[in-house]
Amino acid sequence: MARAATTTDAFNAVAEPRRREILDALIGGERTVTDLVEVLGLPQPLVSKHLRVLREVGLVDVREEGRQRVYRLNGHPLKPIHDWVKNYERTWTQRFDRLDAVLEELKEMEQRNDRDGE
């Protein structure tokens, strides 16, 4: 099956690390393109290109404020990604629980060895 274009699919849009950086920068609230350029240290045309993709998939909203465009995060399109990742959370939790148990056993063994060696 052919991969969906990044401009039509939130999964593919957020697969690009710089777009995730832009979304992270917008978590705190609205920002202009100029703000994003300064925060991310990226060239303005690149930030604008990524914002266009994020806007097309609905991950950011834009409004005009004088001569500037102000962008804000729209988290709703992230819900399918969240729901998909949530399916793996139980597996991760189980693995971390097992790791915690192994680490606790190692810690207890080390403490016993320290006591026996004294």
C-alpha positions, -999 to +999 in steps of 0.1 A: +000+000+000+013+034-009+023+058+019+000+087+024+014+122+015+026+141+046+001+168+038-029+145+044-018+124+074-009+136+109+012+104+115+034+112+085+035+149+093+048+144+128+073+118+116+095+147+105+116+158+136+115+195+128+077+195+127+077+179+161+100+207+173+075+232+160+047+215+178+067+213+210+074+251+207+037+257+203+027+238+234+033+269+255+010+290+234+007+310+203+038+321+184+046+340+153+068+327+125+095+351+137+093+336+172+095+301+159+126+310+137+143+324+168+134+295+191+143+268+167+173+284+150+160+274+116+157+295+084+123+313+080+115+295+047+120+261+063+098+270+093+071+283+069+073+251+048+068+229+079+040+252+092+022+248+059+023+210+062+012+211+099-016+235+089-028+213+061-032+183+084-049+205+110-022+203+136-018+240+138-042+269+134-032+303+121-047+337+125-037+371+111-025+398+135-016+428+116+011+418+092+020+387+111+006+352+112+002+337+146+002+300+150-012+278+177-013+241+184-045+222+176-041+189+195-073+172+182-056+156+151-030+141+176-057+120+192-054+091+167-016+090+173-022+091+211-047+062+208-024+042+187+006+047+210-016+040+240-020+004+228+017-001+235+016+015+269+007-018+287+036-036+271+060-008+281+046-008+316+050-045+320+086-044+307+095-015+330+079-034+359+101-064+351+132-042+348+124-027+382+122-062+397+155-072+382+172-040+394+157-045+429+171-080+430+206-068+419+205-041+446+196-066+472+224-090+461+248-061+462+237-052+497+241-088+508+275-090+493+285-058+510+273-071+544+290-105+539+322-089+529+324-067+560 
